[in-house]
Amino acid sequence: MKSTPMFAWAAAVGGILLGLSWRGPTLAATGGGAASASRPATRAATATRTATAPAPSTAAVALYRQITDKYLAAQWDTLPADLAKSKDIAAMSKDQQADVTYIRQALADGRPAWWDAVKQGKKLNLQTKIWQKTLNTTWDPSLTAGTINMQQTSAGQTSITLNWLSADMDSADVVEAGFTKGDLAYVGIWGALETAQLYGTLVLQNLAGLNEKERAKLTRFFVFRDTLAAGYYGTPRARRWDAFLSCDAYQASHLTNDGFIPRRPLAVMLEEEIVSHAPQYPSFKLPPNLKADTVEGALAVNLMRQFERTTPTFAEDRALREAIKAFAQINTQPVYATGKVTLPGKLTIALDPAEDGDNAAKRGTWLMEEIAHPGIHAQAATKPATASRP
C-alpha cells in the first residue's frame, strides 16, 4: 500500500513558523497476529466475589457486554446512553460495576465535553484536562488543518489556536491497515493537545531563537510526548494504531525517518511490558528464535503486525493503558534537556539514535532475559542484599 501522510502539526509562535512540523506516514503491515484470548486478573487487586452475591440479571449482563464491546470498538459516541442506564448497571456484579466505572472515567478523559461541539465545525474555545493540568485552547476551522498557532497577549498570557479535520472525528471510514479515520483522528487530536500544552510551558521568545539542531531536539521531544498522550487518552483502537506506528519505526524503510524515530521508546516500553508480564497478555505471542543483538527491532515489527490484527481483551487494553500512563509519568519535561527516555526496566533509549551508544545492546540483553524468565528483573530488584562473609 502506498504511504500517505497521516498529519502534520506546524507550530507557529507570534507569526514565526518554527518548522517543527512532522509527517508520520502510515504503512499497511503484512502478516498475521494472534487470536484474542481471555486474560487473567491484572496486577491490581480485584474485588473478591462472594458466594452469596446475587447473579446479575440478564439485562445487566447484556448491558455489560454491550458497554465493553462498544468501548473496545471505539463506538464512544453512543456509549453515554448506555452508561446512563443506572438501574441495570446497579444489577451488575461488583467486578462488572468496577469495569463500567473505569470505562466511564476513560470516556471522560479521552472524549472531553467539547468533542461533539467541535464536530459541528464552528470556532470554539476548548478546556481540556491533560495529565492533571487544564489546557485552554481555541479550535478554529479557518486555520489550515494540522496547525497550532501561539500568540502572547498584551497581558503576557499565551493564546493557543489549533485546527484538525472535524469531519474525521468518530468516522468509521477505513483508511490504513484496517484502522479508521476516527482512530487516526484520536491519535492526531491528543497529539496536538499535548503539543499545545508543552508549548504553553516554554518561553515563546526562546523558541523563536532556536537553531536547526535545537529545533530537531524539540521536535523529537514533542513527538515522543504526543505519542504517549495519544496512547493514554485515545480509544482502544487508537491505542492500537499508536502502538502500530511506534513499532513501525523499526521497519527497515523507517529507520532513518525523523517522524518515526521519536516513537521508538513507546515500542520498546510495550515490548518490556508484554514480555515481563506475559501471562497477563495471552493475546500476544512472541516469535521464536529471537537474538539479543536484533531482538528489539524484530520483536517490534512482529508486535506491529499483531497490533494491526489483534484486538486485545478489555483487561489487556486496560493494562496497556495504565502502563503507558506510568511511562509518561516518569518521562516528563527533563527528557527534553537530556534527550534520554527511561524505560520501565530502568535502562534508557535516546531520542536521537546517534546518542544511544551501547544502550541498544543492553536493552537486547534485558529483553532476552525477560523472555526466558518473565519478571526476573523485578524479582531480582526485590531480593535483599546478601550479607558479606567475615
Secondary structure, 3 states (H helix, E strand, C coil): CCCECCCECEEEECCEECCCCCECCECCCCCCCCCCCCCCCCCCCCCCCCCCCCCCCHHHHHHHHHHHHHHHCCCCCCHHHHHCCHHHHHCCCHHHHHHHHHHHHHHHHHCCCCHHHHCCCCCEEEEEEECCEEEEEEECCCCCCCEEEEEECCCCCEEEEEECCHHHCCCCCEEECCEEHHHHHHHHHHHHHHHHHHHHCCCHHHHHCCCHHHHHHHHHHHHHHHHHHHHHHCCHHHHHHHHHHHHHCCCHHHCCCCCCHHHHHHHHHHHHHHHHCHHHCCCCCCCCCCCCCCHHHHHHHHHHHHHHHCCCCHHHHHHHHHHHHHHHHCCCCHHHHHCEEECCCCCEEECCHHHCCCHHHHHHHHHHHHHHCCCHHHHHHHCCCCCCCC
